[in-house]
Amino acid sequence: MRIVRFSLNQEKQTRNGVLDDHDVIQICHDPFDQIEPSSDRFPQTEIRLHPPCHPSKIIGIGFNYRHHAEELGVEVPPEPGFFLMPPSSVIGPEDEIVYPSQSQRVEYEGELGVVIGKTARNISKDEALAHVFGYTCVNDVTARDIQFRNTLDFVKAKTFDTFASIGPWIETELNPGDVTVQTYVNGQLRQSGRTSDLIFDIPKLISFISAHMTLTPGDVIATGTPYGVGQLQVGDRVVVAVEGIGELQNTVVGCEQIVS
């Protein structure tokens, strides 16, 4: 089942729905509480998709694919390392990634995102997947020059507005153990990896993070990016494709193109 947040064209109100082959069926309640379809059905051509959830926080996992750690010259960590991205960094499908004036090297990081469905605190690995609502695509955009300026700038590199692209929907029926994660820039394949190559699998990540902080419905864990990260330029079209979910597409614009 694909869960979306959407609005009708020319409308500001945001709704929740279930996506089928041709239409979106509006649901009556918060999907994290109950998925109850209504009688309202809209053609996909008449809607705009938004980020599929309202995370209170996005937890990014660093260096969770062995080859990605190697390409950046980082030792494989003995335990998951994570950082937080604020809700203000979230954008959805077809929203614009803004290239900040503070950086000279902005890079893509295509990832599988885990969307939490039930409050999780100090849970075991065996309990972890029962707290998952579903899965989505994430582009964890990074100002790489700022990241490596010094150790204190790692979080600064990840928290610019528009740097956490999430979507296009939440797939509730995915088996995430061995799916392909790919990134394309202007139609060219730049990244390709499989989640079977994760250093720390999803149950381990959820259990480990829940021992440090409470995870709440709608929170997103970006599980790490495979080998092949690279630079984005203004005007680039970037696509993160996760097998069994779909494609998250965004375009990069310069900060001078934003009208306040």
N, C-alpha and C positions, 0 to 999 in steps of 0.2 A: 504494500500500500504506500502511495506517495502522498505525503502531507505537505501542503503549501500554505503560505500566507500570500494574499493577493488583494488587489483592488481592481475594480472595473475601470476601464479607460475613462479619463476625465473625472474620476472620483477620488476623494482623499481618504475615505473610510477603508480601513484594512480588515480583511475577513480571513477566516481559516477555511480550508477546504481539502478535499480529496481529489487527486488528479486521475482521470481515466484516459482512454485513448484519444478522446476528442474534446471532452468537457471538464470543467471543474465543478464538483458538487460541494456546495457550502455545507459546513458542519455547524451544529447548534452550540457547541460548548468549546472551551479551551481543549485542544486535542490531548493535552497531558492529563486532563481529568476524564474525558469521555469522548469517543469518536462516534457521534450520532449524526448521520447524514440528514440534511433538511430536504425540502422539495425544490430548493433553488439550485438551478443548474445553469452554467454559463459556458459558452464556447471559449476555447483557449484563445481564439483570435481577439476576444473582447476583454482580456484581462492583462494586468501587469503583475509579474511575480516580484515578491519582496524577500528579504532574508527569511528563511522558513521558521525561525524561532527568535525569541528575545533573550539571549543569554545574559545572565548577571555577570558572567565572566567567561572568557575563552582561555583555556589552558593549553599552551603550546608545549610540545615535547621536543627537546633539542637532541639532534644526532641519534635518532632512533633507527636509522638504516645504516648498516655497517659501512657501505660504500660512500654514503654521504659524509660520514665522519672522516673517512679517509681522504676524500677530495678536499676537505677544509683543513686537513692536518690536525684533527682533534682525536685524542685517544678515545676508544670505545668506553663509555661511562660504566662504572660498576653498578649504578642504580639510575633510574630515570631522573633526568634533569628537566625542570619545567620553568616556565615563565607565564605571566598573565598578560592578556590583552584586554583593554577596556571595551565596554559596549559601544563607545563612541567610535571605535575603529571598524565597526561592522558595516558592510555593504552587501547587497544581494546581486542576483544575476542581472547582467546588462547595466549595472551601475558603473560609474567611472572610478578607476584607481587614479588618485591624484599624486603626481610626482612632486615631492616636497622640495622646496628651494634649499633646504639644509643639507641635502644629499646629492652626491654625484654618481652614486651607483645603487640603483634600486633593482632588486632581484625577485623573481617568482619562486615560490615553494609550493608545489601541488601536494595536497595531503588528503587522506581519509579523515573525516570528522566524525566523532562519536557524540551523539546527542543524548544527554541524560534525561531519563523519564521519571525517576523516583529519587527522592532525597537519599543521599548516600553519605554515611559517616562511619569510618572505621569498619569497612566491610571486607570480607575475605575475597580471594580470587574466585572461589566457588560461587559466591553470591553476586559477583560483579555484573554479569550479563543480564541478570534479572532487573538491574537498575537502568538498562539502556532502552531508550525509546526508539532509536533508529540511527541511521547513518547518512552523512551528507558529504559534499565536496567542499574543500577549503583551499583557498590560496592565501598562504601565510606570507604576505609581501614583506620584504625586509630591506632596510637601508644598510647594505652590507658594509659600506665604508664607516658608518657610525657604529655598527656592531663591533668592529675590530679596532675602533679608536682606542678604547681601553675597556677593562672588564665592567666598569660601571655604566657603560653606554649600551650594553646588550639590550636592555628593555627599551631604551629610547628608540632603538632601531626598529622595534616591532609595533609601536603604539601610535603611529601617525593615524589620523583620520583616513579611512578608506583602505587600511592595510590588512583588514581581516574580511576577505570576501567569502561568503558562505551561501551554499545553495546547490542547485536550484530548488531542491525540495528535500524532505527527509524520507528516506526509504526505510520502512519499518521491517522488511522481511529479508534483509541481506544477511548472508553468512560471511563475516568479514575476515575469516582466517586466511584466505588466499585469493585476493582479488588484485587486479592490475590498477596501478595509479600512474597516470600519464599527464604530462603538461605539453601543450603546443603553443608556440608563439608564431603568429602570422602563418598558421597552417603547417609549420614545421615541428616535428616531434623533438622535444628537448629533454624530457624526463620520461623514464619508464621503469617501474619497479613493482614488486609484488609484496603484499602485506605478510606473506609467509617469511619474508626476510627481515621483519621487524626484530630488533634486539629485545625489546620488551613488548609482549603481546597486549591486547586490549584488556583482558581481565587483570593482568599485572598492573597496567597503568591506572585503571579505575581504583583498584585496591590501594595502591601506593598513594595516589593523590588524595583519596578519601581519608587517609590517616593524617593528612596535613591540613585539609580544609573540607568543609561540608560542600558537597555537590548538590545542586538543586535542579529541578526540572527546567529544561531549556539550556542549561550550561553545555558548552561544546569543548571537547578535547580534540585538538589537532594533533594527530598521532605521530607526526614526523614526516620528513620529505625524503624521497629517494635520491640517488645519484643524479647529477646533471643540472643543478641549480645554475642560473645564469642571469644576465642583465636584461632589464627591460628599458625601452626607450619610449618617449612620448609618441603616441600614435600606434603603438603595438596593440595587437589583439591577442589576448592570452586566454587559453582554454584549459581548465583542469577537468580531466575525464576519469571517473572511477567506475570500473566494471561493476555492473549491476545497479548503478545509481543513475548516471547520466553525465551531462557536461555543464560546467559552470563557466560562463563566458563574460569577460570584462574587457574594456578598452582603457589604455593609459592616456591620461591628459596632463598637461602642464598646469601648475598652480595658477598661472596667469590666465588660464582659460575659464577659471571658476568665477562666476558672477555672484556677488553677495546679495 
